[in-house]
Amino acid sequence: MNEKSFWQFSLDSINRGHKLVLLTVADSSKSSPGRQGFKMLLQDDGNQVGTIGGGIMEKQLIEYSLNFLNGKESATIKRLQHSGQTDLEKSGLICGGFQTILLTLIDVGTLPVIKSILENISQRENGTLELTSGEFQYINQSTIENDITFKYESDNSYVYKENLGFTDTVYIAGGGHVGLAVSRIMQSIGFYVIVFDHRENIFTMDNNTFADEKIVSEYKDIGKYIKEGDKSYVVITTPMHLGDRETLGSVLNLNLKYIGMMGSSKKIRTTFDALLERGFDQSKLDMVHSPIGLEIYAETPEEIAISIAAEIIKVKRNNN
């Protein structure tokens, strides 16, 4: 589930008269199943979206959270150890490590905050979510250097901050069968998906219900639509080598986290040579992932999409 759907769930729930608990993994070790930034929304009737790591630990925290909603529990932070000797509460897991969970009440009083988050996500603007023991707020037009920070002094004194608004975005050049398959899998892992094609009314674009935006554009103009930064990923799968060349030329000098281009070795070499003749630097071309995707001997559009998604995940997590 992507960020927009996650927060929309909370808005819809409140509008139906429900209260919720937002569970946020504020801190964790590498061996913990729940990583920093994982979230779950739990409705007062038990309906839920998201995850904080799963297993018996999540089950116990769901039970605790329902009691929290009913006023039977009041602690807004749970610091859990997954195994070993520790002063922290035992989670029931044996994987080792720890994680810290924050509990935040979401109800009609928090509607302005929820609406502000959704507005920023829709406009793809930055903002900062801030959670403390007594507050849930969102600061528009605000960005912290690291996407997530957590400062803990005591169970009654902590601050969690997270950049929310402009989410990881994949720009797919080419709305054919591979573009459709890539849209499906990237949407399923939480990316905002924008698909481009130079053709109007092709059935794979018409049937693409996974893309957040579908844009008909000449490939040479795609760079104009892209927001630069380390949350932007470009996947080039156009139906013709000229489209690949024009797209790559349009985005090559942009500041992006990832550029990948599908094609045979011959097509890639021809495309790169043409761009070198146009004055592009070899150092820029060396950064392009081509042939695109991890080598898993993929053949079908769906298999190719899995290999592309796997490579993007690897690039995304490489700094962690």
N, C-alpha and C positions, 0 to 999 in steps of 0.2 A: 504494500500500500504506500502511495506517495504522500508527501506532506499535506497536499491540498485535501485529499480524501480523508486523511486522518483527522485534521482539524474540522472538516465539514461534518464528520460524524459527531463531534462534540456539539457543534451548533445545532444540528438536527435533533440531537437528543435533548438538549435544553429546551428547544422549541416544543418538544413533545411532553415537557413537564418532568423530565428526569434530572437527577443529579449524577455526577460522575466523579471518579477519582482519576487524576492523571498520575501515573507511576513513571518516574524518570530515573534511568540509571545515571547517577551523577558521577560515579567513579567506579573503576573496576581494574582488576589485574588481567594480564593477557590470558590466563588460563580460565578465566570466568566465562560462563556461557552468555552472560549479558554484558555487552560492551557499552562504554560510555556513550550516552546519547540515545540508547534504545528507549522506547516509550511504549506505554500501553494506556488505553482509556478503558475504564471499567464502569459500566452503567449500574445504577442501583438495582436493576433486575438481573444482573449477572452477564448481560450482553457485553462483548468486548471487542476491541481491535488492537492490533499491535502486539508486541511481546517484549518482555524484559529478560528473556533467557530460557523460558520453558521449564519443563520438568516439575519435580516436587516443590522446588523453591517457588516457582511461579504460582503453583496451586495454593501454597501456604499464604503467599502474599495476596492472592485474590480473596481468600477467606478473611484475612486481616483487613483488607480494604473494604469489604462489605460491612464489617463491624465498624470501621472508621466512618463510613457513610451513615450508619445507624446510630452514631454517637457512643458506641461501646468502646471505642479506642480513640486515642487522641494524638499519639506520636506521629509526627510528619516525616520522620526519617528512620530507615531501617538499615543497619550496617551488618552485613552478613558475611560469615566465613564459611567456605565450602568444605573444608576439612582441616584437621590438625588442631593443635592446642592454641587457643586464643581466648581473649576476653570478649570477642564479638559473638553475636548470636549465631547459632549454627543454622545453615540453610537446608540441610538434609542431603546435599550433594556431596560427592567425593572427588570432584575434579580438581580440587585445590584452588587457591586464590580467594578473592573476596569481591564483593560489590556493594555499593551504597545506593539505596533506593529512596527517592523523595516522593512523598505523597502530597498531592495538591488537590483541594476541593474545587471542582468545576461546576458552577451552577449559574442561575440567572444573573447573579452579581458580577460574574466574570464575562458576560456577553460582550461588552465593549472590547475586552482584550482579545477574545476569540475572533471577533469581526475584524479587528485591526490586523491580526496575523493573516487571516484569509485574504484581506485586501492586498497586503504586501505580496503574498504568494502569487495572487492573480496578476499583479502588476510587475512581478519579478523584481521587487525592490528589497533592499536589505533592512533588517531590523534585529533587535536583540531581545530574546526571551530571558527573563530574570526570575528565578525562584529563590525564595528565602523561607524561613519557618513561618512567616506570617503574610507573605505577599506573592502575588502572581501578576507580573506585569510584562508589557511588551513595549519597547522603545523604538519608535519609527526612525528611519534614516540613521540608524546606529549600527556600527560594526565593531567587533572586537578582533584583535589580531589573530588569535587562535579561535577556531570555530567553537570550541567549548572550553570553559574554565570552571573549576570548582574549588572553593576555599572553605575549609571546615575548621571551626574552632571548637564547637560543641554541638550537641543535638539541638540546641536552641539558637545557635549562631552559625549560620552557613550561608553561602551565596553561590548559586549555580547560574552561569550565563551561557547562552548559546545563540549563534547567528541563525536566524530563521528568515526566510523570505525568498532569496534567490537560491534555489536548490540546484543540485547536480542536474545538468541539462545535456541531452544528446541531440545533436543536429544531424539528421540523416539526409544526405543528398541522394535522391533516387527513391521513388515511391513504388517500385515494383515489388516482386515477390520477396526478395531479401530484405528490402526496406520495411515491408509489412512484418516480416518475422522478427527483425531487429526491434521494431516498435513494440511488439508484443512482449518480448522478454525484458527490454529495458524499462518499460512501464511497470512490469511485475516486480522489479527490484528497486522501485522508488524513484526513477529518473523522470524528469520533465522531458517530454518527447516532442520535438519539432521535425516535421518531414517536409522536404522540398522536392518538387518535380517540375520539369518544364512543360509537361503535358497536362491538359485539362481533361477531366472526366474519364480517367482510367480506373478500371474496377478495383485494382489493388489500393488505390488512394481512397476511392469511395467506400471500400470495405474496411478501411483502417480506423477502427474504433478505439485504438490504443494511443494514438497521437493526441497530445494536448493542442497542437496547432498543425495545420496542413497549409502549406504556402505554395502557390504556383509562381515560379520565378525562373528567369534565366540563370543557369548555374554560375555564370560569371558575377552575378550580383548577390550571391548567398552571403558573402562576408558582411554585407551591410546589415544583415539581420542578426548577427551573432554578437552576444555580449561576451567580451573577453574576460579571462580569469581562469583560476584553477578549478572551477566547477563546470567548465565548458569542454565538451567532447564532440569531435566531428567524425562521422562515419560516412565514407564516400562509396556509394554502390549504384552509380548512375547506369543507365542502359547502354551507354556508348562511351568510347574512350575520350572523345572530345569533351563530353560532360565531365568526366573525371578530371581532365586537364584544366578545364575552366573553373571547376570547384576548387581544386587544389591551389590554383593560382590565386583564387579569391580569398583563401583562408591561411595560406602558408605563412604570411608575415604577422598574423595575429598572435596574441598571447593566449595560448590554449593549453589545456592539460593533456589533450590527446588528439591526434589526427591519424586515422586509419583509412587505407584505400584498398579496395578489393581489385584483384586482377592477376593475370598471369605475369610471369617474370618478363616476358617480351613487352607486354603492354605497359608495365611499370617502368621499364627502361626507356621506352619510347616517350612516355609522359614526362619522366624526369628530364630527359635530354631536351625536350621542347621547352620546358620551364627554365632550364639552364641557359638556353639560347635567348630567353626573354629577360635574363639578368638576375634570376633568383639564385641565392647562395646554395652551394652544395651542403653546407652545414644545416640549413633548414630542411632540406630534403632528407638528410640522414636521420632526422627525428620522426619522419613519417613511418608508421607501422604498416608495412606493405611487403608481401601479401598480408592482408588484415587478419587478425585473430590468432589465437593459439593453434598450433599444429595438432589437430586431432583427426586429420584426414576427413574433414567434413565434406559432404557432397550436396545434401538437400539444403534449401533455404533455411529450414529450421536448425539444422546442424551448424550451418555457417553462422547463424545468429548466436547460437550458444558459444561458439568459439570466439566471436567478437565480444560478447558480454563478459566472458571469462578474462579476456585480455584487458578490457576496460577495468574490471574489478582489480586485477593485478596492478595496473597502473595507479588506480585510485588508492589502494591500500599500501603502496610501496613506501610511502613516507611515514607510515604508522609503525 
